[in-house]
Amino acid sequence: MRVKCTVSYDGTGFSGFQIQPGQRTVQGEIERGLKKLHKGQEVKVFASGRTDAGVHAIGQVLHFDTEIYIPESRWPNALNSLLPGDVAIQAAAFTEDDFHARYHVRAKEYRYKVSRSEVRDVFSRNYAYHYPYKLDYVKMREAIKFLIGTHDFTSFCSAKTDKEDRIRTLYDIEFYEEDDVLTFRFVGDGFLYNMVRILVGTLINAGRGVLDPYRIPDILKARDRSLCGKTAPGSGLYLWKVYYDN
């Protein structure tokens, strides 16, 4: 049977989602738990995508195939009992044999949190980017208008990306502030390596007044990473939700 799971994790103690030799990863911990559950049999998991070191997830999605029968409702507890405290299966369901957590994705939602408190909070330093300086939210909203839609986002991705096709569609970008936390929300059909973090850095530059929002179309056309803002830290980034046809 093929099992589809929704997973959350605190990325602070991980070198990212994908297995890497000699590193602690989310995939490694989940596959280790599945191996115990399957009495030593290797079980490979396939996720909707990778997250980098320090990046968190609220709604990562993965699938795996199993030959043992456990009712849907019991899969989360069965696997969570074998996982460390910074990873948790939130939901599980049997799915079609041809379902693929990565290739059937229709859209993803990321959120990025920025702490706006005057003094940094040592207890939130791994979960939000501390930026206490003045920002012009009007200019940030003006910049967003030029980013929504289908564009070549080469300027907004790391040079380390392995994707040749860098055309992506952003369906929605918004931000809102609650107490001292500014949250950005991005929804798109896909995201390039470091794309969300570079978008955040660029929008902050617009808010600081060092980037004219009306330059965004030219930056997109230039396909030049050096024209954008710095890459915001991974600690503030959350893979919030993955969307499928259903």
C-alpha positions as CSV (number, residue, x, y, z in Angstrom):
1,M,0.0,0.0,0.0
2,R,1.1,3.6,-0.6
3,V,0.8,5.9,2.4
4,K,0.6,9.7,2.1
5,C,1.7,11.6,5.2
6,T,1.7,15.2,6.3
7,V,4.8,16.0,8.4
8,S,5.9,18.9,10.6
9,Y,9.4,19.4,11.8
10,D,11.6,21.9,13.6
11,G,14.4,22.4,11.2
12,T,16.9,23.8,13.8
13,G,18.7,20.6,14.4
14,F,18.7,19.3,10.9
15,S,21.0,19.7,7.9
16,G,17.9,19.9,5.7
17,F,15.3,17.4,4.7
18,Q,17.2,15.2,2.2
19,I,19.6,12.5,3.3
20,Q,23.2,13.6,3.3
21,P,26.2,11.4,4.3
22,G,27.2,12.0,7.9
23,Q,24.5,14.6,8.5
24,R,21.3,14.5,10.6
25,T,18.3,15.0,8.2
26,V,14.6,14.8,8.4
27,Q,14.4,12.1,5.7
28,G,17.1,10.1,7.5
29,E,15.1,10.1,10.8
30,I,11.8,9.1,9.2
31,E,13.4,6.3,7.2
32,R,15.1,5.1,10.3
33,G,11.8,5.0,12.1
34,L,10.2,3.1,9.2
35,K,13.0,0.6,9.2
36,K,12.3,-0.2,12.8
37,L,8.6,-0.5,12.1
38,H,9.3,-2.8,9.2
39,K,11.7,-5.1,11.3
40,G,14.8,-4.0,9.5
41,Q,13.5,-3.6,6.0
42,E,14.5,-0.4,4.2
43,V,11.7,1.9,3.3
44,K,12.3,5.0,1.1
45,V,10.3,8.1,1.5
46,F,9.5,10.6,-1.3
47,A,8.7,14.2,-0.3
48,S,7.1,17.1,-2.0
49,G,10.5,18.8,-2.1
50,R,13.6,19.5,-0.1
51,T,14.1,22.1,2.6
52,D,17.4,23.5,3.6
53,A,19.3,23.4,6.9
54,G,17.3,25.3,9.6
55,V,14.1,25.6,7.6
56,H,10.9,24.4,9.3
57,A,7.8,22.7,8.0
58,I,4.2,22.8,9.1
59,G,2.7,20.8,6.2
60,Q,5.4,18.9,4.4
61,V,4.0,15.9,2.4
62,L,5.6,12.6,1.7
63,H,4.7,9.1,0.6
64,F,6.1,5.6,1.0
65,D,5.2,2.1,0.1
66,T,4.6,-0.6,2.8
67,E,3.8,-4.3,2.9
68,I,2.5,-4.2,6.5
69,Y,-1.1,-3.2,7.4
70,I,-1.7,-0.6,10.0
71,P,-5.1,1.3,9.9
72,E,-4.9,4.8,8.6
73,S,-5.8,6.4,11.9
74,R,-2.9,4.5,13.7
75,W,-0.1,5.3,11.3
76,P,0.8,8.7,12.9
77,N,1.1,7.3,16.4
78,A,2.9,4.1,15.2
79,L,5.6,6.1,13.4
80,N,5.8,9.0,15.9
81,S,6.7,6.6,18.7
82,L,9.9,5.9,16.7
83,L,10.7,9.5,15.7
84,P,12.6,12.2,17.7
85,G,10.8,15.1,19.3
86,D,11.5,17.5,16.5
87,V,9.6,15.5,13.8
88,A,5.9,14.5,13.9
89,I,3.6,12.8,11.5
90,Q,0.4,15.0,11.6
91,A,-1.8,12.8,9.4
92,A,-1.7,9.7,7.2
93,A,-3.9,8.2,4.6
94,F,-3.8,5.4,2.0
95,T,-3.6,6.8,-1.5
96,E,-3.5,5.7,-5.1
97,D,-0.6,3.5,-6.2
98,D,0.5,6.1,-8.7
99,F,0.3,9.1,-6.4
100,H,3.7,10.9,-6.0
101,A,4.3,13.5,-3.3
102,R,6.6,15.5,-5.5
103,Y,5.4,15.1,-9.1
104,H,1.7,15.7,-8.4
105,V,2.2,18.9,-6.5
106,R,0.0,21.8,-7.9
107,A,1.1,24.6,-5.6
108,K,3.0,25.2,-2.4
109,E,2.7,27.8,0.3
110,Y,5.6,29.1,2.2
111,R,5.6,31.6,5.1
112,Y,8.4,33.6,6.4
113,K,8.5,35.2,9.9
114,V,10.4,38.4,10.8
115,S,10.7,39.5,14.4
116,R,10.2,43.3,14.7
117,S,10.9,43.6,18.4
118,E,13.4,46.3,19.3
119,V,15.5,43.8,21.3
120,R,16.0,40.4,19.8
121,D,14.2,37.5,21.6
122,V,16.8,34.8,22.3
123,F,14.0,32.2,22.5
124,S,12.7,32.9,18.9
125,R,16.1,33.3,17.2
126,N,15.7,29.9,15.5
127,Y,12.2,30.6,14.3
128,A,12.2,34.2,13.0
129,Y,14.6,36.7,11.4
130,H,15.2,39.6,13.7
131,Y,14.8,42.9,11.8
132,P,13.9,45.8,14.1
133,Y,14.5,48.6,11.6
134,K,11.9,50.9,10.0
135,L,10.1,49.5,6.9
136,D,7.8,51.2,4.5
137,Y,5.0,48.7,4.0
138,V,3.4,50.8,1.1
139,K,6.6,50.4,-0.9
140,M,6.7,46.7,-0.1
141,R,3.2,46.2,-1.4
142,E,4.1,48.1,-4.6
143,A,7.0,45.7,-5.2
144,I,4.7,42.7,-4.6
145,K,2.5,43.8,-7.6
146,F,5.4,43.2,-10.0
147,L,6.3,39.8,-8.6
148,I,2.8,38.1,-8.8
149,G,2.3,36.2,-12.0
150,T,4.5,34.1,-14.3
151,H,8.1,35.2,-14.7
152,D,11.6,33.9,-15.2
153,F,12.9,34.1,-11.6
154,T,16.6,33.6,-12.3
155,S,17.4,36.8,-10.5
156,F,15.6,35.4,-7.4
157,C,17.4,32.1,-7.0
158,S,20.8,30.9,-5.9
159,A,23.4,30.2,-8.5
160,K,23.6,26.7,-7.0
161,T,20.2,25.8,-8.4
162,D,20.1,22.7,-10.6
163,K,16.9,23.8,-12.4
164,E,17.3,24.9,-16.0
165,D,13.7,26.0,-16.3
166,R,13.4,28.9,-14.0
167,I,9.9,30.1,-15.0
168,R,7.5,30.0,-12.1
169,T,4.1,31.4,-11.3
170,L,3.4,33.2,-8.0
171,Y,-0.3,33.2,-7.4
172,D,-0.3,35.3,-4.2
173,I,2.1,37.2,-2.0
174,E,0.9,39.0,1.1
175,F,2.2,40.0,4.5
176,Y,0.6,40.8,7.8
177,E,1.8,41.9,11.3
178,E,0.7,40.4,14.6
179,D,2.2,41.8,17.8
180,D,6.0,42.0,16.9
181,V,6.0,39.4,14.1
182,L,5.8,40.3,10.5
183,T,4.7,37.2,8.4
184,F,5.1,36.9,4.6
185,R,3.0,34.4,2.7
186,F,3.9,33.1,-0.7
187,V,1.8,30.8,-2.8
188,G,3.1,29.5,-6.2
189,D,3.3,26.5,-8.5
190,G,6.9,26.0,-7.5
191,F,9.9,27.7,-6.0
192,L,13.6,27.7,-7.0
193,Y,16.5,27.2,-4.6
194,N,16.5,30.0,-2.0
195,M,13.8,31.8,-4.0
196,V,11.5,32.6,-1.0
197,R,14.4,33.8,1.1
198,I,15.7,36.1,-1.7
199,L,12.2,37.4,-2.3
200,V,12.0,38.3,1.4
201,G,15.4,40.0,1.3
202,T,14.3,42.0,-1.7
203,L,11.0,43.1,-0.3
204,I,12.8,44.2,2.9
205,N,15.2,46.3,0.6
206,A,12.1,47.9,-0.9
207,G,10.8,48.7,2.6
208,R,14.1,50.1,3.6
209,G,14.1,52.5,0.6
210,V,17.2,51.1,-1.0
211,L,15.3,49.5,-3.8
212,D,12.8,51.3,-6.0
213,P,9.8,48.9,-6.3
214,Y,9.4,50.0,-10.0
215,R,12.8,48.4,-10.7
216,I,11.4,44.9,-10.1
217,P,10.4,44.3,-13.8
218,D,13.9,45.2,-14.9
219,I,15.4,43.0,-12.3
220,L,13.3,40.1,-13.5
221,K,14.4,40.7,-17.1
222,A,18.1,41.0,-16.2
223,R,18.3,37.5,-14.7
224,D,21.0,38.7,-12.4
225,R,21.1,37.5,-8.8
226,S,23.3,40.5,-7.7
227,L,20.5,42.9,-8.3
228,C,18.3,41.5,-5.6
229,G,18.4,41.7,-1.8
230,K,20.4,39.4,0.4
231,T,19.2,35.9,1.2
232,A,17.2,36.0,4.4
233,P,18.2,33.4,7.0
234,G,16.7,30.0,6.8
235,S,15.4,30.1,10.4
236,G,12.5,32.3,9.5
237,L,11.2,30.0,6.7
238,Y,8.3,27.5,6.9
239,L,6.9,25.1,4.3
240,W,3.3,25.8,5.3
241,K,1.2,23.7,2.9
242,V,1.4,21.6,-0.2
243,Y,-1.6,21.6,-2.6
244,Y,-2.7,18.7,-4.8
245,D,-5.7,18.3,-7.2
246,N,-8.0,17.2,-4.4
